[in-house]
Amino acid sequence: MRKLTTILIIIPFLLLGALTTEAVEKEERTWQGESVYHIMVDRFMNGSNSNDHNVDPKDPKAYHGGDLQGIIEKLDYIKKMGFTTISLSPIMANQPGGFHGHWVEDFTSVEEHFGTLADAKRLVEEVHKRDMKILFEFIVNYTGQQHPWLNEQQKADWFQDESPQEQEGEGWKSGLPDLNTANPEVKQYLFEAAEFWITETGVDGFWLDSAGEVSKEFWSDFSQHVKTVDEDFFLLGEVQSGDIQTIASNQSTGLDAFMSVPFSQSASETFKQAGQPLNELYSVWEQSKQQENAPKLMVNVLDHASSERFTRMAVEAGHNPITRWKLGLTYLFTSPGIPSVLYGSEIPLDGGEPPANLGMMNFKVQNEELNRYLEKLNSIRKEFPAITKGDFVELYNKDGLAVFKRTYEDQTMVIAINNSTKTRVANLTNLPGDMQMRGLMLDGLVRPSDQGVYKLGMDRETADIFVIEPDQGLNWAFISFAGGIFLLFVAGVIVVSVKNRQSDKS
């Protein structure tokens, strides 16, 4: 009798599962559909105490103990949030104190605080086992101030007389010896170093720091070389000056994508506090779209390792950082480009200018609300091609409420963000009629009026992503089916109960 009861309980769930399961066709995976989790290796996870030399977690300028083994141990954590790619700060051997990886002392060795070359290989293997990709930050335009080459007379022309790094004055990059990448020997060495990491580890691409400080001729040759080693190798350039025109001028170099500094600046300033207009967001996109030879693919961020945390910006503005993050992340994950999230943003980690912004990741302090939000955003990017491949059109932008549309083939998505301190309403007309807007984040449902107008109301400081789909009305067939299953279940339980009582009496 107990077995019969169990079967009766399970049947409705099996039938319901069979009814709702749909075959999803997988589209070819491209970099356009990736989402990146960026890690400062020393500040993420200490997986091995054997390499903890001169570690001082209380000193923001010292090594804190994070290593490659620690990243391996947390790959499932990153994958659970839905990220498809991880990128690492430089792992090359550095001079003492170079926790950030930019004071390179050996371009073809792993920093001993982070582990060994074997650890780097194993990390790449473990990433690939999880159907994820990995980028290494690769430096070509400067070395640490204690690099052995500086003491070699025959390599005097390997460095430039004046260092652009000194002019930048950017934290740990300030005053570093600037490599002469026009020198054929330097060029060849860097090509071989790049080939070393590709062939030895199987890494999927490089994040190229300060790409704007190197000649376009160098990058063209560099790109051609690495793609002879791996034709699918991904090259992401970071152009520090950041304006659209300068970034666009590097498009012809063969680099596959660029980090969008204009996006970072406008999005972080816009979303750090409520009441800010959203006009600047679409303006940045329009400027990029109108620019001749504009990059085909951009990587967008809210947090960056070289600036104060977005969380700090929100707190200083007197706002709840969780609310601010949810609105900012919605735009980050639904606007054109590859979203990149700096480690710890999901906590969310606080911090001022570097190195205060690079605190140690604390896995004991988790924010389930932000974690689930990231999971949902990544899930939507995977499920709906319009979010990663579609065009991008502004439907409405007034009083802090902005609504965007993304269309790809026969799929239409609508993104609504209300950054206002009040409830806002938008009447949307440039959408297919006889359909419905179904919210994926807040579970809202909007149907058009007889005139075909979708009246969209958004509470203060909220965001939602809608899919445009046929208006189902009430699904009476499903309701009837579910009702029948429930009645069958109840009847079965009654029959079993009656038989049990009769059995007890006998």
C-alpha positions in Angstrom: 0.0 0.0 0.0 2.8 2.4 0.8 4.4 1.8 -2.6 1.0 2.6 -4.2 0.8 5.8 -2.3 4.3 6.8 -3.3 3.5 6.2 -7.0 0.3 8.2 -6.8 2.3 11.1 -5.3 5.0 11.0 -7.9 2.8 10.7 -11.0 1.5 14.3 -11.1 5.0 15.7 -11.0 6.3 13.4 -13.7 3.4 14.3 -16.0 3.8 18.0 -15.3 7.6 17.8 -15.9 7.0 16.0 -19.2 4.4 18.7 -20.2 6.7 21.6 -19.6 9.9 20.2 -20.9 10.9 21.8 -24.3 13.8 21.0 -26.6 16.1 24.0 -26.7 18.2 24.3 -29.8 21.8 25.4 -28.9 23.2 28.1 -31.1 26.8 28.2 -32.0 28.8 29.6 -29.1 30.6 32.9 -29.8 32.5 35.4 -27.6 29.5 37.8 -28.0 27.5 35.5 -25.8 30.1 35.1 -23.0 30.0 36.7 -19.6 33.2 37.3 -17.7 34.2 37.0 -14.0 37.5 39.0 -13.5 39.8 37.8 -10.7 42.7 39.6 -9.0 44.6 36.3 -8.3 46.2 37.4 -5.0 42.9 38.6 -3.5 40.5 35.8 -4.4 41.2 32.5 -2.6 44.1 31.1 -0.7 44.2 27.4 -1.8 47.7 26.5 -0.7 49.7 27.7 2.3 52.9 26.4 0.8 53.4 29.6 -1.3 52.4 32.1 1.5 55.8 33.9 1.6 55.7 37.4 3.2 51.9 37.4 3.2 50.2 40.2 5.2 46.4 40.4 4.8 46.4 43.6 6.9 48.6 45.5 4.5 46.7 46.5 1.3 50.0 46.7 -0.6 51.3 43.2 0.4 50.4 39.8 -0.8 47.3 38.4 0.8 47.7 34.7 -0.2 45.4 34.2 -3.1 46.7 31.6 -5.7 45.8 29.5 -8.7 44.8 26.5 -6.5 42.3 28.8 -4.7 40.7 29.6 -8.1 40.5 26.0 -9.0 38.6 25.3 -5.7 36.1 28.0 -6.5 35.4 27.3 -10.2 32.1 25.7 -9.3 31.1 28.8 -7.3 31.8 31.0 -10.3 30.0 28.6 -12.7 26.9 28.5 -10.4 26.5 32.2 -10.9 26.3 31.5 -14.6 29.6 33.0 -15.8 31.1 31.4 -18.9 34.6 32.9 -18.8 37.1 33.9 -16.1 39.9 36.4 -16.6 42.9 36.7 -14.4 45.2 39.5 -13.4 48.8 38.9 -14.6 50.3 35.7 -13.2 53.9 36.3 -14.5 56.7 36.3 -12.0 56.9 39.7 -10.3 59.4 41.7 -8.3 58.8 41.8 -4.5 55.5 43.5 -3.7 53.9 42.9 -7.1 50.7 41.3 -5.8 48.8 42.9 -8.7 51.1 41.2 -11.3 52.2 44.4 -13.1 55.8 44.5 -11.9 57.0 41.7 -14.3 60.4 40.2 -13.7 60.0 37.1 -15.9 57.5 37.0 -18.8 57.6 33.2 -19.0 57.4 32.1 -15.4 54.5 31.9 -12.9 54.7 34.1 -9.9 55.7 31.8 -7.0 53.1 33.3 -4.7 50.4 32.1 -7.1 51.8 28.6 -7.7 53.6 26.9 -10.6 53.2 26.4 -14.4 51.7 23.0 -13.6 49.0 24.8 -11.5 48.3 27.1 -14.4 47.9 24.2 -16.8 45.6 22.4 -14.3 43.5 25.6 -13.9 43.0 25.8 -17.6 42.1 22.1 -17.8 39.6 22.5 -14.9 38.0 25.5 -16.6 37.6 23.7 -19.8 36.1 20.6 -18.1 33.3 22.9 -16.9 32.7 24.2 -20.5 34.1 27.6 -19.6 36.8 29.7 -21.1 39.8 31.6 -19.5 41.8 34.7 -20.3 45.2 35.7 -18.9 46.1 39.3 -18.6 49.2 39.7 -20.8 51.6 42.7 -20.5 53.8 43.8 -23.4 54.6 47.5 -22.8 56.4 47.7 -19.5 58.4 45.7 -16.9 59.0 46.0 -13.2 61.6 48.5 -12.0 63.9 45.6 -11.0 63.8 43.7 -14.2 67.2 42.1 -15.0 67.2 43.6 -18.5 67.7 47.0 -17.0 71.2 46.0 -15.9 72.1 44.5 -19.3 74.0 47.0 -21.4 73.2 45.1 -24.6 69.5 45.6 -23.9 69.6 49.3 -23.3 67.6 49.8 -26.6 64.9 47.4 -25.3 63.5 50.4 -23.4 62.3 53.8 -24.4 64.0 56.9 -23.1 60.8 58.4 -21.8 58.1 56.3 -20.1 54.4 57.0 -20.9 53.7 55.0 -17.7 55.3 57.8 -15.7 53.0 60.3 -17.4 49.9 58.3 -16.5 50.6 58.3 -12.8 48.2 55.4 -12.4 48.9 53.6 -9.1 51.2 50.6 -9.4 51.8 51.3 -13.1 53.3 54.7 -12.4 57.0 55.2 -13.4 57.5 51.7 -14.8 60.2 51.2 -17.5 58.5 51.3 -20.9 59.4 48.6 -23.4 60.4 49.6 -26.9 58.0 47.4 -28.8 59.4 48.8 -32.1 62.6 47.0 -31.4 62.6 43.8 -33.5 64.3 41.8 -30.6 61.7 43.0 -28.1 59.0 42.2 -30.5 60.2 38.7 -31.1 60.7 38.1 -27.4 57.1 39.1 -26.7 55.8 37.0 -29.6 57.6 34.0 -28.1 56.3 34.7 -24.6 52.8 34.9 -25.9 53.3 31.6 -27.8 54.7 30.0 -24.6 51.5 30.7 -22.6 49.2 29.5 -25.4 51.0 26.3 -26.1 52.0 25.4 -22.5 48.6 26.1 -20.9 45.9 26.1 -23.6 44.6 29.5 -22.4 41.7 30.8 -24.6 42.8 34.5 -24.9 44.7 37.5 -23.5 43.4 40.6 -21.8 45.9 43.2 -23.1 46.5 45.9 -20.6 47.2 49.5 -21.7 46.8 48.5 -25.4 46.5 52.2 -26.4 50.1 52.7 -25.3 51.5 50.4 -27.9 51.6 51.1 -31.7 48.9 49.8 -34.0 51.7 48.1 -36.1 52.8 46.0 -33.2 49.3 44.9 -32.4 48.6 43.9 -36.0 51.8 41.8 -36.1 51.1 40.4 -32.6 47.5 39.4 -33.6 48.7 37.7 -36.8 51.3 35.8 -34.9 49.2 34.4 -32.0 46.4 33.4 -34.5 48.9 31.3 -36.4 49.4 29.4 -33.1 45.6 29.3 -32.3 43.3 30.7 -35.0 40.4 31.1 -32.4 42.6 32.9 -29.9 40.8 35.9 -28.4 42.5 39.3 -27.9 40.8 41.9 -25.7 42.4 45.3 -25.7 42.1 47.9 -23.0 42.7 51.4 -24.3 43.2 53.7 -21.3 42.3 57.0 -22.9 38.9 55.5 -23.4 37.1 57.8 -25.8 35.1 56.1 -28.6 37.2 57.7 -31.4 40.5 56.4 -30.0 39.1 52.9 -29.4 37.7 52.8 -32.9 41.1 53.8 -34.3 42.5 50.5 -33.0 39.8 48.3 -34.7 42.1 47.6 -37.7 44.8 46.1 -35.5 43.2 42.6 -35.5 42.2 42.7 -31.8 38.9 41.0 -31.3 37.3 43.3 -28.7 38.0 46.3 -26.6 37.0 47.3 -23.1 34.5 50.2 -23.1 35.8 52.9 -20.8 32.9 55.2 -21.9 30.4 52.6 -20.8 32.0 52.1 -17.4 32.1 55.9 -16.7 28.5 56.6 -17.8 27.0 53.5 -16.2 28.7 53.8 -12.9 27.8 57.5 -12.6 24.2 56.9 -13.7 23.4 54.0 -11.4 25.3 55.0 -8.3 22.2 56.9 -7.0 18.5 57.1 -7.6 17.0 60.1 -9.4 19.7 60.2 -12.1 18.5 60.5 -15.7 19.4 57.6 -18.0 20.0 59.7 -21.2 23.8 59.2 -21.1 23.5 55.5 -21.4 22.0 55.4 -24.9 24.2 58.4 -25.9 27.3 56.3 -25.4 25.8 53.5 -27.6 24.8 55.9 -30.3 28.3 57.5 -30.3 29.9 54.1 -30.7 27.4 53.1 -33.4 28.0 56.3 -35.4 31.8 56.1 -35.2 33.5 55.0 -38.4 35.2 51.6 -37.9 33.6 51.3 -34.4 34.7 48.1 -32.7 32.3 45.2 -33.4 32.6 43.9 -29.8 33.0 45.7 -26.5 33.5 44.5 -23.0 31.5 46.4 -20.4 32.2 46.8 -16.7 30.8 48.7 -13.7 33.7 47.9 -11.4 37.3 48.1 -12.5 40.6 47.1 -10.8 42.0 50.6 -11.3 39.2 52.6 -9.7 37.1 52.7 -6.6 34.3 50.1 -6.2 30.8 50.8 -7.5 29.6 49.8 -4.0 31.7 52.6 -2.6 30.2 55.1 -5.1 26.6 54.0 -4.1 27.4 54.2 -0.3 29.0 57.7 -0.6 25.9 58.8 -2.5 23.7 57.6 0.4 22.0 54.7 -1.4 21.5 51.0 -0.8 24.3 49.3 -2.8 22.2 46.1 -3.4 19.5 48.1 -5.1 22.0 50.1 -7.1 23.9 46.9 -8.2 20.6 45.3 -9.4 19.8 48.2 -11.7 23.4 48.5 -12.9 23.8 44.8 -13.5 20.5 44.7 -15.5 21.9 47.2 -17.9 25.3 45.6 -18.0 24.0 42.2 -18.9 21.3 43.4 -21.5 23.1 46.1 -23.4 25.3 45.3 -26.4 28.7 43.8 -25.5 30.3 41.3 -23.1 29.5 41.9 -19.4 32.5 41.6 -17.1 32.1 41.6 -13.3 35.1 42.1 -11.0 35.5 39.5 -8.2 33.6 40.3 -5.0 30.9 42.5 -6.7 28.4 39.8 -5.7 29.1 40.3 -2.0 29.2 43.3 -2.7 32.9 44.2 -1.9 33.5 47.8 -0.9 36.7 49.9 -1.3 38.1 53.2 -2.4 40.9 53.9 -4.8 43.5 51.2 -5.4 44.7 49.2 -3.6 41.8 49.7 -1.1 39.4 48.5 -3.8 41.2 45.1 -4.0 40.3 43.6 -0.6 40.5 39.9 0.0 37.4 38.0 -1.1 35.4 36.8 1.9 33.4 33.7 1.0 31.9 33.6 4.5 30.0 36.8 3.6 27.6 36.1 0.8 24.6 38.1 -0.5 22.1 35.5 -1.8 20.0 38.2 -3.3 22.8 39.4 -5.6 24.0 35.9 -6.3 20.5 34.8 -7.5 20.2 38.0 -9.5 23.4 37.2 -11.3 22.3 33.6 -11.9 19.1 34.9 -13.5 20.8 37.5 -15.7 23.3 34.9 -17.0 20.4 32.4 -17.5 18.5 35.0 -19.6 21.6 35.7 -21.7 21.9 32.0 -22.5 18.3 31.4 -23.2 17.4 34.5 -25.4 19.7 35.2 -28.3 18.2 38.7 -28.7 20.0 39.8 -25.6 23.4 39.0 -27.0 22.9 39.3 -30.7 20.0 41.6 -31.2 19.9 45.3 -32.3 19.5 47.9 -29.5 16.8 50.6 -29.7 15.6 53.1 -27.2 11.8 53.1 -26.9 11.3 55.5 -24.0 13.5 57.7 -21.8 12.0 60.2 -19.5 12.1 61.1 -15.8 14.5 58.3 -14.9 12.6 55.5 -16.7 14.3 54.1 -19.8 13.0 51.3 -21.9 15.1 49.5 -24.6 14.2 47.0 -27.2 16.4 44.2 -28.6 15.3 42.2 -31.6 17.0 39.2 -33.2 15.3 37.2 -36.0 11.7 36.6 -34.7 12.6 37.3 -31.0 11.9 40.6 -29.3 13.0 41.5 -25.8 12.3 44.7 -23.8 14.5 46.0 -21.0 12.9 48.5 -18.5 14.9 50.3 -15.8 13.3 52.8 -13.5 16.1 54.8 -11.8 13.6 57.3 -10.4 12.6 57.7 -6.8 8.9 57.4 -7.9 6.8 55.0 -9.8 6.9 55.7 -13.5 4.7 54.7 -16.4 5.6 54.4 -20.1 3.1 54.0 -23.0 4.9 51.8 -25.5 3.7 51.7 -29.1 6.6 50.4 -31.3 6.0 46.8 -30.4 4.1 43.9 -32.0 0.4 43.9 -31.4 -1.8 41.0 -30.2 1.1 39.9 -28.0 2.1 40.1 -24.3 5.1 41.3 -22.4 6.2 38.7 -19.8 8.6 39.9 -17.1 11.5 37.5 -16.4 12.9 39.2 -13.3 9.7 40.5 -11.5 7.1 38.2 -13.1 5.1 41.1 -14.4 2.7 40.7 -17.4 1.7 43.5 -19.7 -0.9 43.2 -22.5 -1.7 45.9 -25.1 -4.9 48.0 -25.2 -7.3 47.8 -28.1 -5.2 50.6 -29.7 -2.0 48.4 -29.4 -0.5 50.5 -26.6 1.5 48.6 -23.9 1.1 50.6 -20.6 4.2 49.7 -18.6 4.3 50.7 -14.9 7.6 50.3 -13.0 8.0 50.8 -9.2 10.8 53.1 -8.1 14.3 51.7 -8.4 13.4 48.5 -10.2 14.3 46.8 -13.5 12.8 44.0 -15.5 13.5 42.1 -18.7 10.4 41.2 -20.8 10.0 38.7 -23.6 7.4 39.5 -26.2 5.3 36.4 -26.8 1.9 35.4 -28.1 -0.9 36.4 -25.6 -1.9 33.1 -24.0 -4.7 34.5 -21.9 -5.7 31.9 -19.3 -4.3 28.5 -20.3 -7.5 26.6 -19.8 -6.1 23.4 -21.3 -3.3 23.4 -18.8 -5.5 24.4 -15.9 -7.9 21.5 -16.8 -5.1 19.1 -17.1 -3.6 20.2 -13.8 -7.0 20.1 -12.1 -7.6 16.6 -13.4 -4.2 15.4 -12.2 -5.0 16.9 -8.8 -8.4 15.2 -8.6 -6.8 11.9 -9.6 -4.2 12.3 -6.9 -6.9 13.1 -4.3 -9.0 10.2 -5.4 -6.0 7.9 -5.2 -5.2 9.0 -1.7 -8.8 8.4 -0.6 -8.9 4.9 -2.1 -5.6 4.0 -0.4 -6.8 5.4 2.9 -10.1 3.4 2.7 -8.2 0.2 1.9 -5.8 0.9 4.8 -8.7 1.3 7.3 -10.4 -1.9 6.0 -7.1 -3.7 6.3 -6.7 -2.5 9.9 -10.2 -3.7 10.9 -9.6 -7.1 9.5 
